[in-house]
Amino acid sequence: MTDTGIDAESHEASGTELTYGNDAAFAPTDDDPIRRPLRNISEVRHFLRTNETPIYFVGATPFNLLGLDRWVRNFSYITYYDGWDGAHPRVFTPKRKPYIEFDSGEEINNWLLANAEVIAYIGSRTVPGVRPKICMVFFDDETERICAELGYDLILPKAALREHLDSKLVTTRLGNEVGAPSVPNILAVVESYDDLIGQAAAAGLGTDLVVQTAYGDSGKTTFFIDDEPGWKRCAKDIVGHEVKVMRRINNRPVAVEAVLTRCGTIVGPFMTELTGHPELTPYRGGWCGNEMFPDVLDDDLRRRAGDLVRRLGDRLGQEGYRGFFEVDVLIDVDDGEAYLGELNPRISGASSITNVTAGAYADVPLFAFHLLEFMGVDFELDVAEINERWLELASADLWSQMVIKETSPVVELITDSAPTGQYVIDRSGALVFRRAALDWHQLQNDSEAFFLRIYGAGDYRWKGADLGVVVTKDRLQHSVGNGPYALTIRAKHLIEAIRDQYTGLPLRDARPPTLRASNSTIK
């Protein structure tokens, strides 16, 4: 018998339950274990590894939750783009994809759900009496209707609630209610430049301003205005609408994902964001990646920022929300204040790193707690203890990712592209394809990188299109004094090496383009 170091007889005599820290704690017994709450991470792991309900992530690509199938049995991906060309055993892509110009991620997902090949694929893997579970980044009321008709469970908050909470104005108001303030701001309707300056001056915001509309990708709906010409460039998007007018601060954006559960809000690791780098995106202020490293925040800032996120999470619960969400926290570099930024009430582009951290491997990926909320299983977990442990593990890992968009004003038919898989930096400094790989979880050090191809041969590229994602265990940015982050030399080399593998035919030599996705297929 293995010596556990525990006197079982003394525990029995005292009436204290004896629980071992392994899957045996949740092994089948005469009593159905699912009838009682899951009470520790070991039991959660066992539940996930013995799951018999098919769960599908549906999206343009599997990027956001790629690798989650390592923890969750019967977890698969249904995608429009297949970077493995059929070689990934958990990725399904319809073979017949006629010419369609999608305007949004929601349209892509709805097309996939209603596709005959997808319906047949899900049906072939579903036993009578079981309702398949569906999750995704982008969804709407049409998604809900399709799932209801087909007998699928969309394991996400209601689309109407998500739409309501997605407003930057709503986020600001909810945060203010619970002591999670945004950068000094006013919410106002602005009619002219003089009106903007007048209202901002009255609120003590100065004349160097950041203006955001209620909805939209931050790279396209965040406007930096410090003079009248700057106002004129974006006035059409602002005039007559309630907007958020903020003092412009020297900020460092930090992203964090969290899950609101019945036991409380579990906060994931903090990451810096890659935003607006012209080598990666044509959109000023546009998100293009994340970094997680030990010094993202010091201990004090990490605790303060975590408190902001937990406060907001608890407030979202009062609105009826539950499950996964992402928050952008803004750190004022000049005075060290932490402010609530944007809320993304959904899976985000940062999920890919969140689910591969030391905390994820010590316990379970953050998204697993979302699954528990929607899988019909009860659980009683010590959320405070999980948060404290993850806070300590946050200083023990390093991961980075960057999304490479087409930045030139070109429309081309792609004839050749970089393959999905693991790459290495050879002795000459060149980026070399080493082998095919299912995800980035096997990366060991900073000499390796993983590339997930999104657009490949036969697809079209245009300004703003996502070509693919690079993931590596290395820093991709460095600070320049107290100013904004700049890309490292290594990051620039990676970008150039991947771009060099893309070739194409100009539009005049090819058939009309199939613009099959919006500019935001990931976040």
DRENFI-357962 format. One line per field, with one value per residue (C-alpha): residue in three letters; x, y, z; residue number from 1. Coordinates in nm, 2 decimals, decimal comma, padded with zeros to 4 digits. Layout:
! residues N
code: [Ala;...]
east: [X;...]
north: [Y;...]
up: [Z;...]
pos: [NUM;...]
! end
This chain:
! residues 523
code: [Met;Thr;Asp;Thr;Gly;Ile;Asp;Ala;Glu;Ser;His;Glu;Ala;Ser;Gly;Thr;Glu;Leu;Thr;Tyr;Gly;Asn;Asp;Ala;Ala;Phe;Ala;Pro;Thr;Asp;Asp;Asp;Pro;Ile;Arg;Arg;Pro;Leu;Arg;Asn;Ile;Ser;Glu;Val;Arg;His;Phe;Leu;Arg;Thr;Asn;Glu;Thr;Pro;Ile;Tyr;Phe;Val;Gly;Ala;Thr;Pro;Phe;Asn;Leu;Leu;Gly;Leu;Asp;Arg;Trp;Val;Arg;Asn;Phe;Ser;Tyr;Ile;Thr;Tyr;Tyr;Asp;Gly;Trp;Asp;Gly;Ala;His;Pro;Arg;Val;Phe;Thr;Pro;Lys;Arg;Lys;Pro;Tyr;Ile;Glu;Phe;Asp;Ser;Gly;Glu;Glu;Ile;Asn;Asn;Trp;Leu;Leu;Ala;Asn;Ala;Glu;Val;Ile;Ala;Tyr;Ile;Gly;Ser;Arg;Thr;Val;Pro;Gly;Val;Arg;Pro;Lys;Ile;Cys;Met;Val;Phe;Phe;Asp;Asp;Glu;Thr;Glu;Arg;Ile;Cys;Ala;Glu;Leu;Gly;Tyr;Asp;Leu;Ile;Leu;Pro;Lys;Ala;Ala;Leu;Arg;Glu;His;Leu;Asp;Ser;Lys;Leu;Val;Thr;Thr;Arg;Leu;Gly;Asn;Glu;Val;Gly;Ala;Pro;Ser;Val;Pro;Asn;Ile;Leu;Ala;Val;Val;Glu;Ser;Tyr;Asp;Asp;Leu;Ile;Gly;Gln;Ala;Ala;Ala;Ala;Gly;Leu;Gly;Thr;Asp;Leu;Val;Val;Gln;Thr;Ala;Tyr;Gly;Asp;Ser;Gly;Lys;Thr;Thr;Phe;Phe;Ile;Asp;Asp;Glu;Pro;Gly;Trp;Lys;Arg;Cys;Ala;Lys;Asp;Ile;Val;Gly;His;Glu;Val;Lys;Val;Met;Arg;Arg;Ile;Asn;Asn;Arg;Pro;Val;Ala;Val;Glu;Ala;Val;Leu;Thr;Arg;Cys;Gly;Thr;Ile;Val;Gly;Pro;Phe;Met;Thr;Glu;Leu;Thr;Gly;His;Pro;Glu;Leu;Thr;Pro;Tyr;Arg;Gly;Gly;Trp;Cys;Gly;Asn;Glu;Met;Phe;Pro;Asp;Val;Leu;Asp;Asp;Asp;Leu;Arg;Arg;Arg;Ala;Gly;Asp;Leu;Val;Arg;Arg;Leu;Gly;Asp;Arg;Leu;Gly;Gln;Glu;Gly;Tyr;Arg;Gly;Phe;Phe;Glu;Val;Asp;Val;Leu;Ile;Asp;Val;Asp;Asp;Gly;Glu;Ala;Tyr;Leu;Gly;Glu;Leu;Asn;Pro;Arg;Ile;Ser;Gly;Ala;Ser;Ser;Ile;Thr;Asn;Val;Thr;Ala;Gly;Ala;Tyr;Ala;Asp;Val;Pro;Leu;Phe;Ala;Phe;His;Leu;Leu;Glu;Phe;Met;Gly;Val;Asp;Phe;Glu;Leu;Asp;Val;Ala;Glu;Ile;Asn;Glu;Arg;Trp;Leu;Glu;Leu;Ala;Ser;Ala;Asp;Leu;Trp;Ser;Gln;Met;Val;Ile;Lys;Glu;Thr;Ser;Pro;Val;Val;Glu;Leu;Ile;Thr;Asp;Ser;Ala;Pro;Thr;Gly;Gln;Tyr;Val;Ile;Asp;Arg;Ser;Gly;Ala;Leu;Val;Phe;Arg;Arg;Ala;Ala;Leu;Asp;Trp;His;Gln;Leu;Gln;Asn;Asp;Ser;Glu;Ala;Phe;Phe;Leu;Arg;Ile;Tyr;Gly;Ala;Gly;Asp;Tyr;Arg;Trp;Lys;Gly;Ala;Asp;Leu;Gly;Val;Val;Val;Thr;Lys;Asp;Arg;Leu;Gln;His;Ser;Val;Gly;Asn;Gly;Pro;Tyr;Ala;Leu;Thr;Ile;Arg;Ala;Lys;His;Leu;Ile;Glu;Ala;Ile;Arg;Asp;Gln;Tyr;Thr;Gly;Leu;Pro;Leu;Arg;Asp;Ala;Arg;Pro;Pro;Thr;Leu;Arg;Ala;Ser;Asn;Ser;Thr;Ile;Lys]
east: [00,00;00,13;00,21;00,01;00,13;-00,23;-00,38;-00,71;-00,83;-00,80;-01,00;-01,27;-01,29;-01,32;-01,58;-01,36;-01,39;-01,07;-01,00;-00,69;-00,55;-00,59;-00,86;-00,94;-01,13;-01,39;-01,39;-01,72;-01,90;-02,24;-02,36;-02,36;-02,08;-02,24;-02,53;-02,32;-02,12;-01,77;-01,56;-01,20;-00,99;-00,92;-01,29;-01,32;-01,04;-01,21;-01,54;-01,38;-01,18;-01,48;-01,72;-01,95;-02,14;-02,01;-01,89;-01,81;-01,63;-01,76;-01,57;-01,38;-01,07;-01,02;-00,76;-00,93;-00,97;-00,72;-00,57;-00,87;-00,93;-00,62;-00,83;-01,19;-01,30;-01,53;-01,43;-01,40;-01,37;-01,60;-01,43;-01,45;-01,08;-00,87;-00,50;-00,42;-00,59;-00,78;-00,49;-00,61;-00,82;-01,05;-01,11;-01,40;-01,44;-01,71;-01,57;-01,81;-01,78;-01,95;-01,88;-02,01;-01,90;-01,95;-01,98;-01,92;-01,81;-02,17;-02,26;-01,97;-02,09;-02,45;-02,36;-02,15;-02,43;-02,69;-02,45;-02,57;-02,22;-02,18;-02,53;-02,45;-02,11;-02,27;-02,55;-02,31;-02,14;-02,46;-02,64;-03,02;-03,12;-02,80;-02,80;-02,47;-02,31;-02,20;-01,97;-01,82;-01,68;-01,94;-02,31;-02,65;-03,02;-03,01;-02,75;-02,99;-03,27;-03,06;-02,94;-03,30;-03,42;-03,15;-03,16;-02,82;-02,75;-02,57;-02,37;-02,33;-02,52;-02,81;-02,72;-02,94;-02,76;-02,42;-02,51;-02,63;-02,31;-02,08;-02,15;-01,85;-02,09;-02,27;-01,94;-01,84;-02,16;-02,16;-01,79;-01,87;-02,15;-01,91;-01,60;-01,42;-01,36;-01,26;-01,00;-01,15;-01,43;-01,77;-02,05;-02,20;-02,36;-02,12;-02,23;-01,91;-01,54;-01,61;-01,88;-01,64;-01,37;-01,62;-01,77;-01,42;-01,29;-01,58;-01,50;-01,13;-01,03;-00,80;-00,78;-00,59;-00,88;-00,98;-01,33;-01,50;-01,84;-02,06;-01,99;-01,73;-01,38;-01,15;-00,91;-01,19;-01,41;-01,15;-01,05;-00,76;-00,84;-00,60;-00,69;-00,97;-00,83;-00,83;-01,19;-01,28;-01,14;-01,39;-01,67;-01,92;-01,88;-01,93;-02,18;-02,53;-02,43;-02,36;-01,99;-01,73;-01,48;-01,17;-00,86;-00,57;-00,33;00,01;-00,14;-00,02;-00,32;-00,34;-00,58;-00,73;-01,00;-01,23;-01,52;-01,82;-01,93;-02,20;-01,90;-01,76;-01,54;-01,22;-00,96;-00,70;-00,35;-00,28;-00,13;00,00;-00,16;00,00;-00,19;-00,16;00,18;00,20;00,39;00,09;-00,23;-00,34;-00,57;-00,44;-00,51;-00,62;-00,55;-00,29;-00,17;-00,08;00,21;00,22;00,54;00,63;00,66;00,34;00,23;00,40;00,22;00,04;-00,09;-00,19;-00,40;-00,56;-00,64;-00,77;-01,00;-01,14;-01,22;-01,38;-01,60;-01,71;-01,77;-01,99;-02,19;-02,23;-02,39;-02,66;-02,74;-02,80;-02,46;-02,25;-01,95;-01,65;-01,55;-01,25;-01,15;-00,90;-00,74;-00,55;-00,25;-00,15;00,23;00,27;00,09;00,04;-00,34;-00,53;-00,85;-01,13;-01,11;-01,33;-01,54;-01,57;-01,85;-01,73;-01,43;-01,16;-00,83;-00,64;-00,80;-00,54;-00,27;-00,50;-00,56;-00,19;-00,04;00,12;-00,21;-00,40;-00,16;-00,15;-00,54;-00,75;-00,78;-00,99;-01,25;-01,32;-01,50;-01,72;-01,81;-01,90;-02,15;-02,33;-02,29;-02,56;-02,32;-02,31;-01,99;-01,87;-01,52;-01,31;-01,28;-01,07;-00,82;-00,80;-00,75;-00,47;-00,29;-00,32;-00,19;00,13;00,17;00,13;00,51;00,61;00,54;00,61;00,39;00,33;00,12;00,07;-00,19;-00,04;-00,29;-00,24;-00,12;-00,08;-00,36;-00,36;-00,62;-00,45;-00,53;-00,29;-00,09;00,14;00,15;00,33;00,21;00,06;00,31;00,62;00,91;01,26;01,53;01,83;02,19;02,18;01,90;01,64;01,29;01,26;00,95;01,03;00,72;00,34;00,18;-00,18;-00,12;00,14;00,13;00,45;00,67;00,96;01,18;01,23;01,40;01,07;00,75;00,41;00,22;-00,15;-00,24;-00,57;-00,57;-00,39;-00,36;-00,69;-00,80;-00,78;-00,59;-00,67;-00,59;-00,69;-00,73;-00,59;-00,31;-00,23;-00,11;00,24;00,27;00,61;00,76;00,94;00,88;00,76;00,76;01,00;00,93;01,09;01,12;00,78;00,64;00,45;00,58;00,78;00,81;01,14;01,39;01,29;00,92;01,00;01,21;00,92;00,67;00,90;00,98;00,61;00,51;00,79;00,62;00,30;00,28;-00,02;-00,17;-00,30;-00,68;-00,65;-00,50;-00,76;-01,13;-01,33;-01,23;-01,41;-01,40;-01,51;-01,47;-01,47;-01,15;-01,20;-01,20;-01,04;-01,14]
north: [00,00;00,35;00,56;00,88;01,02;01,04;00,83;00,72;00,56;00,88;01,06;00,80;00,83;01,21;01,20;01,40;01,31;01,18;01,30;01,22;01,47;01,26;01,14;00,85;01,10;01,11;00,75;00,58;00,44;00,29;00,65;00,85;01,10;01,36;01,37;01,55;01,87;01,86;01,98;02,01;02,05;01,67;01,60;01,87;01,71;01,37;01,51;01,67;01,37;01,14;01,37;01,20;01,50;01,63;01,99;02,20;02,53;02,69;02,97;03,09;02,92;02,71;02,96;03,09;02,75;02,54;02,28;02,26;01,91;01,80;01,84;01,79;01,46;01,49;01,85;01,94;02,23;02,32;02,59;02,77;02,78;02,46;02,54;02,17;02,08;01,79;01,66;01,77;01,49;01,73;01,99;01,96;02,19;02,16;02,06;02,26;02,63;02,83;03,20;03,40;03,75;03,74;04,07;03,94;03,66;03,59;03,53;03,28;03,09;03,08;02,96;02,68;02,57;02,55;02,38;02,03;01,88;02,02;01,90;01,55;01,56;01,65;01,40;01,12;01,18;01,23;00,96;00,97;01,18;01,39;01,75;01,87;02,18;02,47;02,76;03,03;03,39;03,56;03,49;03,66;03,59;03,40;03,17;03,10;03,03;02,78;02,60;02,57;02,43;02,17;02,06;02,21;02,38;02,71;02,73;03,10;03,39;03,52;03,73;04,02;04,04;04,01;04,29;04,51;04,45;04,49;04,87;05,07;05,31;05,03;04,89;05,23;05,28;04,93;04,98;05,31;05,15;04,90;05,11;04,99;05,33;05,40;05,66;06,00;06,06;06,19;06,02;06,28;06,36;06,59;06,81;06,99;07,04;07,34;07,14;06,86;07,09;07,28;06,96;06,81;07,13;07,15;06,79;06,87;06,63;06,87;06,90;06,58;06,34;05,98;05,94;05,60;05,50;05,26;04,96;04,84;04,71;04,94;04,98;05,13;05,31;05,47;05,82;06,02;06,40;06,68;06,94;07,04;06,85;06,54;06,60;06,65;06,31;06,12;06,37;06,17;05,87;06,08;06,36;06,29;05,98;05,93;05,87;05,82;06,11;06,03;06,22;06,08;05,91;05,75;05,41;05,05;04,82;04,49;04,22;03,96;03,69;03,57;03,34;03,43;03,12;03,04;03,03;03,37;03,52;03,34;03,57;03,45;03,57;03,93;04,00;04,31;04,37;04,43;04,72;04,93;04,80;04,90;04,58;04,38;04,58;04,87;05,00;05,25;05,12;04,79;04,47;04,24;04,01;03,95;03,88;03,70;03,73;03,75;04,13;04,22;04,38;04,40;04,22;04,54;04,63;04,27;04,26;04,59;04,51;04,17;04,34;04,56;04,25;04,07;04,37;04,40;04,03;04,03;04,32;04,14;03,86;04,10;04,16;03,78;03,71;03,40;03,25;03,37;03,74;03,95;04,29;04,54;04,72;05,04;05,12;05,48;05,47;05,82;05,76;05,39;05,40;05,10;05,17;04,96;04,96;04,77;04,46;04,18;03,96;03,65;03,43;03,66;03,65;03,63;03,29;03,10;03,21;03,19;02,82;02,72;02,89;02,73;02,79;02,60;02,30;02,31;02,30;02,32;02,58;02,89;02,80;02,47;02,67;02,81;02,46;02,36;02,65;02,52;02,14;02,07;01,97;02,12;02,23;02,39;02,53;02,76;03,05;03,26;02,98;02,93;03,30;03,32;03,02;03,15;03,49;03,31;03,11;03,42;03,49;03,15;03,15;03,33;03,32;03,56;03,57;03,81;03,82;03,90;04,10;04,22;04,58;04,68;04,80;04,49;04,23;03,91;03,55;03,36;03,10;02,99;03,05;02,95;02,61;02,56;02,39;02,43;02,64;02,69;02,96;02,78;02,87;03,12;03,31;03,19;03,07;02,71;02,49;02,19;01,97;01,97;02,03;02,04;02,34;02,54;02,35;02,16;02,47;02,45;02,76;03,09;02,92;02,77;02,92;02,80;02,94;02,89;02,96;03,13;03,23;02,99;02,90;02,97;03,24;03,61;03,86;04,23;04,52;04,41;04,04;03,79;03,59;03,39;03,38;03,33;03,19;03,17;03,15;03,48;03,85;04,02;04,38;04,60;04,92;05,25;05,45;05,54;05,55;05,28;04,94;04,87;04,54;04,35;04,28;03,91;03,99;04,18;03,90;03,65;03,88;03,92;03,55;03,45;03,73;03,62;03,28;03,44;03,49;03,58;03,70;04,05;04,08;04,15;03,80;03,62;03,57;03,81;03,78;03,57;03,80;03,53;03,70;04,03;04,19;04,03;03,65;03,60;03,86]
up: [00,00;-00,08;00,22;00,19;00,52;00,65;00,93;00,77;01,09;01,29;01,02;01,03;01,41;01,39;01,12;00,88;00,51;00,36;00,01;-00,19;-00,44;-00,75;-00,99;-00,75;-00,54;-00,81;-00,92;-00,98;-00,68;-00,59;-00,56;-00,88;-00,82;-01,05;-00,81;-00,55;-00,61;-00,74;-00,44;-00,56;-00,88;-00,89;-00,92;-01,18;-01,39;-01,36;-01,47;-01,78;-01,87;-01,85;-02,03;-02,27;-02,40;-02,73;-02,71;-03,01;-03,05;-03,37;-03,55;-03,84;-03,69;-03,37;-03,25;-02,93;-02,76;-02,95;-02,72;-02,48;-02,62;-02,42;-02,10;-02,21;-02,36;-02,66;-02,73;-03,10;-03,34;-03,63;-03,84;-04,17;-04,22;-04,17;-04,12;-04,11;-04,44;-04,28;-04,07;-03,72;-03,57;-03,37;-03,64;-03,89;-04,19;-04,46;-04,79;-05,00;-04,93;-05,21;-05,28;-04,99;-04,87;-04,49;-04,31;-03,95;-03,74;-03,64;-04,01;-04,04;-03,73;-03,83;-04,18;-04,02;-03,78;-04,06;-04,30;-04,41;-04,37;-04,02;-03,92;-04,04;-03,86;-03,53;-03,58;-03,64;-03,30;-03,10;-02,92;-02,86;-02,56;-02,56;-02,66;-02,81;-02,65;-02,87;-02,78;-02,99;-02,98;-03,20;-03,18;-03,20;-03,18;-03,51;-03,36;-03,07;-03,31;-03,51;-03,20;-03,07;-03,40;-03,42;-03,06;-02,96;-02,63;-02,69;-02,37;-02,36;-02,20;-02,40;-02,70;-02,59;-02,25;-02,42;-02,66;-02,37;-02,17;-02,47;-02,47;-02,35;-02,19;-01,99;-01,87;-01,75;-01,55;-01,40;-01,30;-01,13;-00,93;-00,76;-00,72;-01,04;-01,21;-01,57;-01,68;-01,58;-01,83;-01,91;-02,10;-02,33;-02,67;-02,86;-03,15;-03,25;-03,17;-02,95;-02,77;-02,71;-02,57;-02,36;-02,20;-02,15;-01,99;-01,75;-01,64;-01,60;-01,88;-02,07;-02,45;-02,53;-02,55;-02,63;-02,76;-02,79;-02,93;-02,75;-02,98;-03,22;-03,24;-03,04;-03,33;-03,54;-03,29;-03,06;-03,17;-03,05;-03,07;-02,97;-03,22;-03,46;-03,77;-03,55;-03,47;-03,84;-03,93;-03,70;-03,65;-03,86;-03,62;-03,31;-03,37;-03,23;-03,04;-02,67;-02,64;-02,38;-02,36;-02,16;-02,06;-02,26;-02,02;-02,07;-02,03;-02,05;-02,15;-01,97;-02,06;-01,82;-01,87;-01,59;-01,53;-01,33;-01,15;-00,89;-00,64;-00,74;-01,01;-01,10;-01,24;-01,50;-01,56;-01,67;-02,01;-02,19;-02,52;-02,86;-03,01;-03,32;-03,43;-03,81;-03,88;-03,77;-03,82;-04,03;-03,75;-03,51;-03,16;-03,30;-03,09;-03,25;-02,97;-02,61;-02,39;-02,05;-01,85;-01,48;-01,46;-01,64;-01,31;-00,97;-00,68;-00,56;-00,91;-00,98;-00,66;-00,73;-01,09;-00,99;-00,74;-01,02;-01,23;-00,94;-00,86;-01,22;-01,24;-00,93;-01,08;-01,41;-01,21;-01,09;-01,46;-01,50;-01,66;-01,60;-01,76;-01,95;-02,00;-02,08;-01,93;-02,05;-01,75;-01,82;-01,60;-01,58;-01,62;-01,47;-01,14;-01,11;-01,10;-01,24;-01,43;-01,58;-01,96;-02,20;-02,13;-02,38;-02,25;-02,44;-02,52;-02,65;-02,85;-02,52;-02,44;-02,63;-02,38;-02,07;-02,14;-02,16;-01,85;-01,55;-01,36;-01,63;-01,61;-01,23;-01,21;-01,52;-01,80;-01,71;-01,97;-01,79;-01,52;-01,79;-01,90;-01,54;-01,53;-01,84;-01,82;-01,56;-01,29;-00,94;-00,78;-00,46;-00,51;-00,30;-00,56;-00,32;-00,28;-00,66;-00,72;-00,46;-00,61;-00,96;-00,84;-00,72;-01,04;-01,25;-01,20;-01,33;-01,71;-02,03;-02,35;-02,63;-02,95;-03,23;-03,51;-03,85;-04,06;-04,42;-04,39;-04,76;-04,98;-05,19;-05,30;-05,41;-05,47;-05,23;-05,43;-05,14;-04,77;-04,45;-04,32;-03,98;-03,74;-03,53;-03,64;-03,51;-03,54;-03,70;-03,65;-03,93;-03,76;-04,02;-03,93;-04,04;-04,05;-03,83;-03,81;-03,83;-03,49;-03,35;-03,12;-02,94;-02,61;-02,69;-02,73;-02,48;-02,52;-02,70;-03,00;-03,11;-03,24;-03,36;-03,66;-03,71;-04,07;-04,13;-04,50;-04,73;-05,10;-05,28;-05,04;-05,09;-04,88;-04,85;-04,61;-04,27;-04,34;-04,08;-04,23;-03,92;-03,56;-03,42;-03,07;-02,89;-02,54;-02,57;-02,54;-02,85;-02,71;-02,51;-02,33;-02,45;-02,13;-02,00;-02,36;-02,55;-02,62;-02,94;-03,11;-03,04;-03,32;-03,28;-03,33;-03,65;-03,78;-03,72;-03,90;-04,20;-04,22;-04,22;-04,47;-04,70;-04,74;-04,88;-05,25;-05,46;-05,79;-05,81;-05,86;-06,23;-06,28;-06,07;-06,03;-05,81;-05,44;-05,19;-04,89;-04,65;-04,32;-04,14;-04,02;-03,68;-03,72;-03,38;-03,12]
pos: [1;2;3;4;5;6;7;8;9;10;11;12;13;14;15;16;17;18;19;20;21;22;23;24;25;26;27;28;29;30;31;32;33;34;35;36;37;38;39;40;41;42;43;44;45;46;47;48;49;50;51;52;53;54;55;56;57;58;59;60;61;62;63;64;65;66;67;68;69;70;71;72;73;74;75;76;77;78;79;80;81;82;83;84;85;86;87;88;89;90;91;92;93;94;95;96;97;98;99;100;101;102;103;104;105;106;107;108;109;110;111;112;113;114;115;116;117;118;119;120;121;122;123;124;125;126;127;128;129;130;131;132;133;134;135;136;137;138;139;140;141;142;143;144;145;146;147;148;149;150;151;152;153;154;155;156;157;158;159;160;161;162;163;164;165;166;167;168;169;170;171;172;173;174;175;176;177;178;179;180;181;182;183;184;185;186;187;188;189;190;191;192;193;194;195;196;197;198;199;200;201;202;203;204;205;206;207;208;209;210;211;212;213;214;215;216;217;218;219;220;221;222;223;224;225;226;227;228;229;230;231;232;233;234;235;236;237;238;239;240;241;242;243;244;245;246;247;248;249;250;251;252;253;254;255;256;257;258;259;260;261;262;263;264;265;266;267;268;269;270;271;272;273;274;275;276;277;278;279;280;281;282;283;284;285;286;287;288;289;290;291;292;293;294;295;296;297;298;299;300;301;302;303;304;305;306;307;308;309;310;311;312;313;314;315;316;317;318;319;320;321;322;323;324;325;326;327;328;329;330;331;332;333;334;335;336;337;338;339;340;341;342;343;344;345;346;347;348;349;350;351;352;353;354;355;356;357;358;359;360;361;362;363;364;365;366;367;368;369;370;371;372;373;374;375;376;377;378;379;380;381;382;383;384;385;386;387;388;389;390;391;392;393;394;395;396;397;398;399;400;401;402;403;404;405;406;407;408;409;410;411;412;413;414;415;416;417;418;419;420;421;422;423;424;425;426;427;428;429;430;431;432;433;434;435;436;437;438;439;440;441;442;443;444;445;446;447;448;449;450;451;452;453;454;455;456;457;458;459;460;461;462;463;464;465;466;467;468;469;470;471;472;473;474;475;476;477;478;479;480;481;482;483;484;485;486;487;488;489;490;491;492;493;494;495;496;497;498;499;500;501;502;503;504;505;506;507;508;509;510;511;512;513;514;515;516;517;518;519;520;521;522;523]
! end
